[in-house]
Amino acid sequence: MATTPAPTAEQPMDDDARRLAELGYKQELRRKWSGFSNFAISFSIISILAGCFTTFGQAWNNGGPVAISWGWPLISLFILIIGFCMAELVSAYPTAGGIYWWAATMGRPVHGWFTGWLNLIGLVAVTASVDYGCATFLNLTLSALFDSWAGTLHQTFGLFVVILVLHGLINIFGHHIIDVLQNVSVWWHVAGAAVVVAILAFVPDDHQSFRFVFTERFNNSGFGGGDSGRLTFWFYVLPLGFLLTQYTITGFDACAHVSEETRGASQAAAKGLWQSIFYSAVGGWILLLAFLFAATDVDAINKAGGFSGAIFESALSPFFFKTVIIISTIGQFFCGMSCVTSMSRMAYAFSRDRAVPGWRLWSRVDRNGTPVNAIIGATFAGLVLTLPALYQSAGIPVAFYAVVSVAVIGLYLSFLIPIFLRLRLGNRFVPGPWTLGPKYKLLGWIAVVEIAIISVYFVLPIVPAGVPGNDGFTWSAVNYAPLAVGGVLLLVALWWYASARKWFTGPRRTVDLPAPRPAADGTAPAEPSADRHR
C-alpha cells in the first residue's frame, strides 16, 4: 500500500480547501481536526468498551467461547480488508458525504441514493444501539450503587432518552471542544480496557482453562437438536454469534464523514480509518479473552442470557465489579457522543445534496459551523427506532439485538456498493495519495462477498420464538431488522421510481470544479458518471 508524503505544515488548509472545491463543495464546516482526532472518532465509535460488553451475550449464546476466541480475530481480519478498501476511497474523495458520494461519483445517482439511505439508516441505528447499551450499563451501575434503584426496563429506556439528549446537546454546544473530547475518549478506551483486563486477570481467585477458552462451544440459542444439530450449529448458530465482532467494529466510516473538518484529510482520514479497525481488533481480542478466562460461573452467565455483567458480578468483589461497569459505562458514553457527530455529518451532507425530506432545514449550519438541525433530527430518529425496546420480553434482549442488526446491515451494505463500483471502474479509478495499488481486486472481492454473507445472516431470527409458526411465537421475540431495513428500502425505492429519479442528480456542486487531476499513469481520467448528472 503506497503513500506519498503528507502536506507541509504551512499548506494543509489550502490543499484541503482546494481538494474540496475539486469535489464540488465550499468549506462550510470548520477544518480544525488533527489526524489523531480523525482516528479518534472512529476508534471511539468502534469502542471496545461498548460493543464487547453489550453484545457479548450474542456470541456467548450462539457458539460459546469459540465464537469469541476464534470468531473475533477471524471476522476482524475481514473487516480490516473492508477498511483498506474504504481507506483508498476516502483518500480519493475526502468529503462529509463519504460513502454515498463515492457511490454517486463512481456510478450513477441511483447508486448514491440507495447508498446514502442505507448509510444514514445504519448510522442512526448504531447511535441508538450504543446509547441504549450505555443506558443498560448505567442502569446496572445505579442498581449496584443505590439499593433503592430498581433497574427496571422502563428506567433503562428513560436513561436512554436522557443520554441521547445529552449527546445531542454536547454536539450542538460543545463545538469548540468536541475534537478534544474525541482525543480524551481514545485514552479512556486504552487505559480503561487495560484496567479491566488487569482486574479480570489478578482479582478473581479462579480462572478458566485455555481449553475452555479456545475449544469450548455451546448453543443457548434454542435452535438445533437431533441429527441436524451439528450442521445447525456450524452453519446457523455460530455465524449469528459473529454479530459481536461485526457490530463492535463498525462505524469507522466516521473518518470519512468528518474529513471536511480534518487537516490533510486525503492522508489522515485514510490512515485513521484502517488504523482504528486494526487497534480496536487487537485491543478487543485481549479484552474478550480476559472476559472468557474470568467466566468461571457458566450457569450464572447462562441464567443472565449471556450478559457480560454476570461475569464481573460472579468473579469479582463488589468494589471491582462496580469499577469495571463504571469504566465501561463512561466509555460507552464517549462512544455515543462520537456516533452522534458522525451521524449528524452524514445527515447534513445528504441533505446538502437534497436527498432528505426537508433538506433545507437539515443542511443548515449555525455561525459556529455546526449542523444543529441535523443533530436534532437524527437523534430523534434514533429514539423512534428504539421504541420497540419498551416492549421487550424477559430473557435475551431481542429488540436491542435487532437494532444492532439494523446498524450492521445498513452500514455494511452501504460500504458494499462503492467498493463494488470501485472494482467495476478498474484502472479508470483515480486514486488519492493512499492507495491499494493492484491489491484492490483481491481485497475488494473479499470485502464484497463477506458483506453479502453477513447481511443475510443478520436478518434471520435470533431465537425460535421469533420464527412465525413455531410454538411459543411472540412478536416481541421477532428480529425486526429485515422489517426496518427492508421497509425503509422499499419506501426509498418507491420514492426513487415515483419521483426522486427525476430530480436527484447526485452530489450538487456549491463551487465551480477545477480541471480533473490526471490519472496516476499520466493519462486523462475517465469522467465520473456523477459529473454528467450534476
GUPABA-855397 format. One record per residue: residue in three letters; y, z, x of N, C-alpha, C, O in turn. Coordinates in steps of 0.05 Angstrom, whole numbers, plus 5000, padded with zeros to 4 digits. Each point is the difference from the previous one (the first is absolute). Layout:
BEGIN
alaYZXYZXYZXYZX;...
// end
This chain:
BEGIN
met497650005017502450004983502550005018500550205013;ala500949594987502349975018502550104987500549974976;thr501250155041502650094991502149905020499349945023;thr503250054969502149945018501850245004499950194984;pro501749815036501750235005501850064976501049824986;ala499450445009501750094978502949925005500849965023;pro500850014956502849935003501550215017499150245000;thr502949695013501650195016501450194982500449964977;ala500350275035501350214985502749924989500950104979;glu500449715035502749924990499949814977502049974985;gln495749905010500049784981498350034975500149824983;pro498350405014498149994978501249974972498849874983;met503550255012501349984974500749714994499549904978;asp501649965041500749724996497549834997500049824982;asp498050225034497549854997498750044973499149814987;asp500950445004498750074975501649874976498849884982;ala503850145019501649884979499749704999499949884979;arg500050005045499749715001497249914989499849804986;arg498150355022497449934990499850044969498849844987;leu502550375003500050044971501549784986499249924978;ala502949985034501549784989498349745000500149854981;glu498350125040498149775000498150014977499249804989;leu500050455004498250034977501449994973498750014979;gly504049985022501549954975501550244989501049984977;tyr499250245037501350244989502250105017499949995025;lys502150124963502150155014499150295004498450104984;gln502750035036499350285005501450184981502450045001;glu496050074980501150194980499150295006501550194997;leu495949845009499050265007500950075029500349835017;arg500150434988501050085026497849995021497850124996;arg502749745026497949975020500450215022501449955020;lys497450284975500350225020497350135008500050185016;trp497849714973497450115007499149905027500349775007;ser498650415009498849935026497249904995498950024979;gly499949875043497249914998498250234993498049974986;phe502650275025498350234994500250084971498050084988;ser504449905001500450064971498549814983498950074979;asn501049675029498549804985497050075001498749994979;phe500350085044497250095002499650254983497950044988;ala504050145013499850264987499549984970498550154988;ile502949664999499749994971497249914992498950124981;ser499949695033497349924993498050225008498150064985;phe502350075037498350225009500150234979498050124995;ser504449924995500350224980498849924973498850174986;ile501449585006498849914975496950005002498750094982;ile500349825041497150025004499150294998498150074985;ser503350115029499850294997497150104999498850034978;ile500150045045497350125000500150284988497850104993;leu504550025004500250264987500049974970499950194985;ala500349565005499949954971497349884993498450144988;gly501149615019497549874991497550145008498150014984;cys501750095041497650145009499450244983497750084997;phe504350054994499750254984499549944971498250124987;thr503349695001499949964971497749824991499050044978;thr500149775039497849824991497450065016498249834999;phe501750395014497550085014497750014981497849915007;gly502650194969497950034981498749734991497650004994;gln504049795007498949744993497849915019497949904992;ala502550155034498049935020497750215000497749925003;trp503050334993497950215000498049954977497650035004;asn503449904973498249964977498649735001497849974989;asn503349845024498949735002499149945028501249835014;gly496750304994498949955027499750245017498250025017;gly503650184979499850245016501149975028501749825004;pro497550345015501149995027500049725013501949935014;val496049914982499949745013502249814990500949835015;ala500050214960502149844990502650065014501949844999;ile498350395014502450085014499749965030501749885012;ser496250235000499849995029499649725010501049935021;trp497549904964499649725008501849824984501049795010;gly499450274965501649824983502949985008501249795000;trp500050445009502850005008500649815023501749824997;pro496950205026500649825022499349714994501449825009;leu496550134975499349734993502249864983500949795007;ile499950354972502149884982502749995014501549824996;ser499050385022502550005015500349755017502149895003;leu495650025009500049765016500949764984501649845009;phe497350134967500749784982503050014993501349804999;ile499650454995502850034993501949935023502149884996;leu497050195028501649935024500249705003502149905008;ile495849964986500049705001502049904980501649815006;ile498450304970502049924980502850065010501849834997;gly498650405016502650075012500949805021502449945001;phe495849975016500749805020501049754987502049885009;cys496750034970500849754986502850044988501649825001;met498950414988502650054988502250045020502349934996;ala497050195027502050035022501049745009502449975006;glu495949834996500949735008502049894979501949865008;leu497650194967501749904979502750144999502149874997;val497950395007502650154999501749935024502450004999;ser496349935024501549925023501449734995502349965009;ala496449864976501349754994502050024977502049865001;tyr497550324980501750024976500850294995498950124982;pro502950005034500750284996502050054977502450035005;thr496749974971501750044976499050234983497750075002;ala504150044982499250224982498149914979498450164990;gly501749585003498149904981497250005011498050024985;gly501849955041497450035013497849824989500249755002;ile497950374986497549874992500549764982499049785005;tyr502650254974500349784981501849785012499649774994;trp502250315024501749805013498349825018500349755000;trp497850375014498149845016498549804983499849775007;ala499250334971498349834982501749774989499049775000;ala503450284991501649794988500949805022500349764994;thr500150335030500949835021497849825011500449765005;met497250364998497849845011498549844978498649815005;gly501950274970498749864977502149894981501749855008;arg498150234967501849914980501150244984499050225004;pro503049744979501050234985497950164985500250244998;val497849624991497950144985498550205018499350214990;his500349725035498750195018501850255004499050225000;gly503549735004501850235003500250174975500250245002;trp499749634975500150144974497750204997500550244995;phe497149675008497750174997499750215023499350234995;thr501449685029499950195022501950224996499450245005;gly503049704987502150204996499250204979500450245004;trp498549674974499350194979497650175008500050244994;leu498149645019497750175011501050215019499250234999;asn502649695019501050195020501750224987499750235007;leu501949704973501650204986498350194985500550245000;ile497449664986498150174985498750195020499850244995;gly499349665028498650165019501850225012499150235003;leu503449705002501950205011500750224980500250235007;val500149694968500550204979497650194998500350244998;ala497249645002497650164998499650185024499250234996;val501349675028499550175023502050235000499350235009;thr503249734982502050214998499150214980500150245005;ala499049664972499150194979497650165009499950244995;ser498149635018497650145009500650215021498950225000;val502949715019500750195021501450244988499450235008;asp502549724975501550234988498250174982500450244998;tyr497749634988498250164983498150165018499450234994;gly499749665028498450155019501550235012499050225003;cys503649735003501750225011500350224979499950235007;ala500449694968500250204978497450164998500150244995;thr497749635008497450144999499850215021499150234995;phe501749705030499850195022502250224998499550235007;leu502849704982502150204996499050204978500550245003;asn498249654977498950184979497950195012500050244993;leu498349655024498150175014501350215017499250235001;thr502949695013501550185018501250234983499850235008;leu501549704970501350204983497950194988500550244997;ser497149654996497950174990499050205021499350234993;ala500749685032499150175022502150225006499350225009;leu503249714988502150185007500750204978500850235006;phe499049684969500850174978497850024979499049804989;asp500150445006497850054981500849914972498249934984;ser504450085009500849934973500149704995500449914977;trp499349935044500149714997497249904993498150025016;ala501649864961497449934989498849755013497649975003;gly504249845006499149765012498749804981498049885007;thr503150104969498849834979500749705005501749945017;leu497049894968500549715001502849944993501349835013;his499850294966502749954992502150095020502149885004;gln497250345010501850095022500049805023502149955012;thr495549944994499949795020501849764993501549905016;phe498350024959501649774991503050075001501749835008;gly499050414984502850085002501150005028502249915006;leu496150195013500849995028500249725010501849935016;phe496549894975500149725007502749884992501249855016;val499750214960502649904991502350105018501849855007;val498150414999502150125017500049875027502149935011;ile495550035001499949885027501049714999501449925018;leu497849934962500949734997503149984998501249835013;val499950354972503050014997501350075026502049885008;leu496950325006501150085026499949775020501949965015;his496049894986499849775018502049794993501249875018;gly499350094956502149814993502750095009501649845010;leu499050424986502650115008500449995030502249945009;ile495750125006500349995030500649725008501749965018;asn497049844971500549725007502849914991501149825013;ile499950294966502749924990502250135017501949875009;phe497950394994502250155012499550065030501950095013;gly495749874997499550065028500049755017498649995021;his502949804971500049745014500750035030499049855016;his502750354990500850025028498050155018500350005024;ile497650124963498050155016497249904994498150115012;ile501549704971497349924992498449905024497650065001;asp503749805017498549905024499250245018497949995013;val503950214988499350245016497750154988498250095014;leu501849934959497850134986497349865005497950125002;gln502249615000497649855006498950085028497650035004;asn504250005015499250085027498850285000498050055013;val503350134972498950284998497249994988498350155008;ser501449684972497449974987497849935019497850114998;val502749715021498049935020499050245015497650055003;trp504350115007499350235016498650224983498350145010;trp502549884965498650194982497149924997498250165000;his501449584996497349904996498350045025497650074999;val503549875024498550035025499450295006497750085004;ala504450094995499650285006498450144978498250175005;gly502349764970498650124977497049945001498450174996;ala501049585009497149925002498750145023497750094997;ala503749945025498850145024499450294993498050115008;val503950024978499650284992497650034981498450185003;val501449644978497850014981497349975014498150154995;val501849665023497549955016499350255016497750085001;ala504350045012499550245016499050234982498250155008;ile503149894969499150214982497149964991498450195001;leu500949564991497349954991498050015022497650044995;ala503349925030498250015023499450285009497750065008;phe504350124991499750265013499950244980499050215008;val501949764968500050234982497450044985499150234999;pro499649574990497450054986497950125018499949935024;asp498450244965497850125016497849805004498650015021;asp501049814961497849805002501149724996502149964987;his496449855024500749724997497549844994497850085006;gln502649694981497849824995499149875026501549995020;ser496149904980498949875024500949715001501149894981;phe498649995043500649725004498349834981500849794990;arg496750305006498249854983501149994972499949784987;phe501150445003501150004973502449814998500249844981;val501650195038502549844999499649705002501349854987;phe496750075030499749715005497649874987499649765002;thr498750404985497649884987499650084971498749864985;glu502550365007499550104973501449824979502349925004;arg496350024975501149844978499150124974497750094998;phe504049904982499250084973501749854979502049895007;asn497050134969501249854978500650184977498250084985;asn504449995012500850174978501449844978501350114982;ser498549635020501449834981498849994973501349954980;gly496150105018498649974975498749734997498449964982;phe502349855035498749745000497550005016499750155019;gly498449684974497549985015497850174989500350134980;gly497449865034497750154991497749804996500449774995;gly497250345007497649834996499649815024501050065022;asp497649734973499349815022502549865011500049915023;ser502050064960502449855009502150185013502249915007;gly497150354995502050195010501149935028502450035005;arg495849895013500849945027501949775002502150015013;leu497349774972501749775000502750064987502149915010;thr497850254969502550094987501850155019502449975001;phe496350215015501550165019501549825020502450035004;trp496149795009501149855022502049784991501949945014;phe497649954962501649774992502050064978501649834993;tyr498350414995502050074980501350275006502550015002;val495950205002501250265003501550035026502350085000;leu496449865022501350035027502649845002502050115010;pro498149644982502549855001502250134984502449985007;leu497050164971502050144985501250235017502450064997;gly496050055020500950215018502149905020501550165011;phe498449584994501949895020502950004989501949945015;leu498450134960502850024989501650205015502549975002;leu496250245009501550205016501549865023502450055003;thr496349785012501349875023501949794991502349985010;gln496849864971501749774991502650094987502049875003;tyr497950364984502450114987501850145021502449965000;thr496350205017501650165019501649815018502450045004;ile496349765007501349825018501149764985498949785001;thr503250274984501349794985503050064999500950215010;gly500749604979502950045000501349935026502450055003;phe496149845016501249935026501949764998501349935019;asp498749944958502049784996502850114999502049854999;ala498350425001502750125000501549905024502549984999;cys496249975024501449905024501549754993502149955011;ala496749884972501449754992502350064981502149885003;his497550304978502050064980502550125011502249974988;val497650175034502450125012500949845025501650105016;ser497349664987500749845024502949925000501249975022;glu500150004955502849934999501750245008502549975004;glu496350264999501550245009499250085028500950215010;thr497449635003498950065027501249835021500349764997;arg500550365025501049855023497849875015497950125005;gly502549635003497949855015497549964982497850045010;ala502649894965497950014980497749825006497750074995;ser502849695017497949815004497850115019497749934998;gln503150255020498150135017499250274989497650074998;ala504450094994499550284993498350034975498250174999;ala502449664981498450024975497149925004498250124989;ala501449685027497249915006498450215014497850074993;lys503550055028498650215015499650254983497850125000;gly504249954985499850234982497849984980498750204994;leu500949564996497949964979497250055011498650164989;trp500749705033497250035009499650275014497850114998;gln504249995015499750265014499750234980498550195005;ser502949794972499750214980497150014989499050224994;ile499849555004497249994991498150125022498350174994;phe502149755030498350085022500050305004497950135001;tyr504549985002500250295005499150174976498950215004;ser501649694972499150144976496950004999498850204992;ala500049575016497149984999498750205019498150144993;val503049885031498950195020500450284991498150165000;gly504449914993500650274992498550084974499050234998;gly500749594983498750064975497050055005498850184987;trp499949675031497250045005499550285012498150134993;ile503649945026499750275012500350224979498550194999;leu503549774983500550204979497650024981499250224993;leu499849554999497850004981497450115012498450134986;leu501149825039497750125014500250305000498050144997;ala504549965007500450294999499350114972498950214997;phe501849644982499350074973497050034997498950204990;leu499749595019497149994997498550235015498250124990;phe502749935035498750215015500550284987498450185003;ala503849854983500650254987498850024972500250224988;ala498749565002498950004972497250124999498149874995;thr501850405010497450135001499050084972497650034996;asp504250014985499150084973500049754982501949954985;val496049895018499849754986500050044969501249844986;asp497550375005499850054971502850054988500749904979;ala501050255036502750064990501749744999501549964982;ile498149875038501549755001499149824977501749874987;asn495750115009499049844978501050104973500749854982;lys499350425015500950114975502949944995500949984976;ala500749995045502949934997500549704999502249915002;gly495649944994500349714997500749865027501149785000;gly498250355022500649895026502850055010500849895020;phe500750274965502850065008500150135027498650195005;ser503149705013500250105027500850295001499250145019;gly502449954962500850285000497750204999500350225010;ala497449694979497750184999498950045029498850225005;ile501549595013499250045027501650235013498950185012;phe503749804985501850195013499650284988500050205014;glu499749814959499750264987497450145007499950245003;ser498049605001497450125006499650065029498450175008;ala503049685010499650035028502050185014499650095022;leu502749954965502250145014500850264986499450044976;ser502050135038501150244988502449924983501149785003;pro499850394979502249934982502549915016501449824991;phe499250315031502449925016499849725010501849844996;phe496050095016499749735011499649794978500849775004;phe498050314974499849824977502749924991500649764995;lys501250445002502749944991501549835020501649824993;thr498050245033501349855021499349704998501849835002;val495650114995499149724999501249864976501049775003;ile498950354974501049854976503049985000501149814989;ile500350385023503049975002500749775020501849854994;ile496850145028500549775019499549744986501749815003;ser496250174982499449754986502049944979500949774997;thr499950434987502049964979502649895010501249824989;ile499850305033502549915012499749715010501849844997;gly495950105016499549735010500049804977501149785002;gln497750304975499949824977502849974988500749784990;phe501050425012502749974990501649805017501449834989;phe498350185037501249805017498949724994501549814999;cys495950174996498849754994501249884974500749765000;gly499550394979501249914975502849915003500949814988;met500750335029502749935005500149725013501749834992;ser496650115026499949745013499149794981500949775001;cys497250304981499149804981502249914981500349764994;val501450424998502349934983501949825015501149814988;thr499350235038501749835016498949715000501549814994;ser496050165012498849745001500049864973500749774998;met498450384982499949894973502749904990500249794988;ser501950375017502649924990501149765015501449844988;arg498050135038500949765014498649754990501349794998;met496250234995498649784989501149934972500549764994;ala500050444990501249954973502749875003500749824984;tyr500950285035502749885005499849715008501449834990;ala496850115029499849735011498949814979501049774998;phe497050314986498949834980502049954978500149784988;ser501550425006502149974980502349825011501249854985;arg499350175040502049835013499449714996501849834998;asp495650115000499249724995499449954971498749804993;arg502250384989500149974971497249994987499749884979;ala498350255033497350004989499550234981498149994984;val503550225017499650244983501950004977502449955004;pro496650114972501950024977502250205006499550225010;gly503049704983502250175006500849995030501050205010;trp498449585003500349985029502850065010500350115022;arg501849844961502750065009500350305005501550095018;leu497250074965500250295003498550105024501050165016;trp496549744988498350105021500849905028499350125020;ser502249664981500749895026502750105011500949915021;arg500350274964502650115010499550215021498150155000;val503849865019500050225020502750144998502049884993;asp498050385013502550144999501649975026499249845017;arg502950304985501849965023498650095026500949935022;asn497050224976498550095024497749815007498450065018;gly501449724967497849815005497350104990498049935011;thr502050234968497650114989499549884972501850004984;pro495749895011499449894974499350214980497750044993;val504350104997499750244983498449934975498150144993;asn502749654993498749934975497049935004498450064983;ala501149805039497249935006498350255004497750024992;ile503550185021498650265005499450134973497750104996;ile504249914986499750144975497849854983498250124989;gly502149625009498249844983497150015010498250034984;ala501449955042497350005012498750274997497650024995;thr503850205009498950274997499250054971497950134995;phe503749774986499350044972497449844994498450104984;ala501349665027497649854996497550155010497949994988;gly502450155035497850165010499350234982497650074997;leu504450054990499450214980498449894977498150134991;val502749644998498649884977497149945007498250054984;leu501449845040497349925009498150245001497649974996;thr503550275010498350245004499650164974498650205001;leu502649724977499750154975497150064992499550214989;pro498649605015497250064993498950255013498050114990;ala503149975032499050245014500450254982498650205005;leu503249794975500450234982497550044983499650224989;tyr498849585008497650014983497450005016497949934989;gln502350155036497750015018498050214991500850234994;ser496749695004497950204994499350165025500849925022;ala497850294975499250175022498149855018498649814992;gly501250275034498249885019501449815018502350055009;ile496549724996501149805019502649894988500049914977;pro502250085038502649914989500149694998501249875017;val497550034962499849714998502749874997500549785012;ala501450344973502649884997501549985026501349795005;phe498450415012501349985027498849785016501449845013;tyr495950154987498749785016500649734988500049805015;ala500550184959500849754988502749915011500449765006;val501550424996502749945011499749915029501349825009;val496950325005499449935028498949725002500849855017;ser497450084965498849735000502149794993500049795013;val501850274969502249824994501749945025500749775006;ala499850455009501649975024498649825021501249825011;val496250234993498549855020499849714992500549825016;ile498750134958499749724991502649855001500149785010;gly502050344979502649864999501049935027500949785005;leu499050425013501149955027498349805016501149825012;tyr496350224988498349835017499949724989499849815016;leu500250154958500149724989502649875008500149765005;ser502150394995502649895008499949935030501549825008;phe496950325008499849935028498349745003500549845018;leu497450134965498249785003501449734997499449815015;ile502450174966501249744994501649895024499449775008;pro502450375005501449895023498249965024500449815016;ile497650364987498149965023498549744996499649845019;phe499550104956498649754995501949765003499249795011;leu503350244980501949785003500649945030500449775008;arg499750445008500449965029497649855012500449825017;leu497250244974497649855009500349714992499349825016;arg501650134960500349734990502149845016499749765004;leu502450385004502149865016499049925028500849795010;gly497550365001498949945027502249985021501750185002;asn498349605013501949975022502949944990501850005016;arg498549954958502749954989501650264998502550004997;phe496150235004501350264999501750045026499049975022;val503550124974501750055023500150305005501250154984;pro497449955037499850295004502650125010501849875011;gly498450404986502250155012499250085028498149895011;pro503350305000499450085028497350155003498950025022;trp500150094956497350145001498149824985500249964976;thr497849945038498249804988497150055008499550105021;leu498749824961497150025006499049775016497850015011;gly503749784991499149765014497649884985499950014975;pro498249875039497749884987498150194986498349924984;lys502050345021498350204987500550024970498450134986;tyr503849755004500750044972497849904981499750114979;lys498849685029498049894982497750204995499450054977;leu499550065044497850184996500950264986498850084980;leu503450035029501050254988500949964971499550174983;gly501749605012501049944973497749984980500250114978;trp497649765029497849974982498550264996499150064978;ile500750105043498850274997501750164980498950144982;ala503749855020501850154982499749914972499850164981;val500149585014499849894973497450094987500050084977;val497749905037497450074989499950304993499050084979;glu502050095040499950294995501750074976499150174984;ile503249725013501750074977498749914974500150144980;ala498749625020498749914976497750184991499750064976;ile498850055043497750174994501050274989499050094979;ile502950045034500950264991501449984973500050194984;ser501349595010501449974975498149994976500750074978;val496849845027498050004980498950284996499750094977;tyr499750055045498850264998501850204986499150174984;phe503549825021501750214990501049974972501650164990;val497449634996500549984971497550094985500050014975;leu497850065039497550084987500150294991501750165011;pro496749924970500050284991499350205022498449945018;ile503050294981499650205021497850194993498650115017;val501149954957497950184990498649874977501149834986;pro496350245008498649884978501350034973499849834983;ala501750395013501350044974502349804996501049984978;gly499749885042502149794997498949734995501549804999;val495850184997498849744995499649974969498550164989;pro502849654998499749974971497049964993498649845012;gly500550304968497349984991498150215011497950054989;asn503050085033498350225011500250254983501950044985;asp496050125016500150264986502250175012500350015025;gly501250124958502250175010502549855007501850115013;phe498349634980502449845006502550144989500050084976;thr502149935040502650104991502249855013499849935024;trp502350014961502249845011501550155023501249875017;ser498650394983501450155021498649975027501150065021;ala496449834979498549965025500149715009498849925020;val502749914965500149715007501849965023502250115001;asn497049725018501749915022501949794988499249774996;tyr503250314999501849814987501549825019501949874993;ala497250125033501249825019499949714991502049865002;pro495650044988500049724991501849954976501149784997;leu499350434986501749964977503050005009501549844990;ala499150335029502850015010500749755016502049874994;val496350065026500649775016499749744984501749835001;gly496050154985499549764985502049964977500849774995;gly500050454992501949984978502749905010501249824988;val499750295034502649925011499849715010501949844996;leu495950095017499749725010499949804977501149785002;leu497750304976499949824976502849964990500849774993;leu500750455004502849974991501749835019501649844991;val498050215035501549855020499349704999501749835002;ala495650124994499149724998501249864975500949775001;leu499050374976501149894976503049955003501149804991;trp500250395022502949975004500649775018501949854996;trp496450115024500449785019499849734985501849835002;tyr496050134983499649744987501849964976500749774994;ala500250444993501849974977502949965009501549874985;ser499350255037502850005007500749995029501549835009;ala497350365007501050045028499749755017501649965018;arg496349884977499749765017502349804998500449835017;lys501250214962502349824996502550095015501849845005;trp498250425002502550105013499550165026501850035016;phe495750074988499550155025499449805022498049875000;thr503850125019499849805022499350135026500249875021;gly498950384978499350145025502550145011502050034986;pro497950055039502350145012502649834998500049765006;arg502150374987502649874996501950065023500350245007;arg500849565005501850055023502650124990501149924980;thr499950285035502650104996502049925021502450054998;val496549815023501749885021498849735007497749954994;asp503949885019499049745008498050045023500450175018;leu497549674982497950035020500649815024500449764995;pro499750345029500349835024497649825003498050024985;ala502149815035497749825005497550165006500250205014;pro497549704977497550155006499450015029500849835016;arg497950384992499250045028497849805007498449934982;pro501549975042497949815008497350145001499950255004;ala498049604992497350115002499450085029501549925019;ala496450234985499350105027499549785019500450035024;asp498549744966499449785018502349815004499749795013;gly502650284976502449835004500449794978502149875000;thr495950094983500349814978501550134977500350244998;ala500749594984501550104977498050134981497949894995;pro502850354994498150134982500049874973501949874992;ala495850164995499849904972501850174983500150245003;glu501449634979501850144983498450184981498349894986;pro502350375012498550174982500549904971502149924993;ser495750104992500249894973502050154983501149884981;ala499350375025501950154984502849895002501650024982;asp499049865042502749895004500649784980502349964992;arg495649904999500549784982500650094972500949844984;his498750425011500450094973502450194997500650094978;arg500849965044502250194998502549864989502150134997;
// end
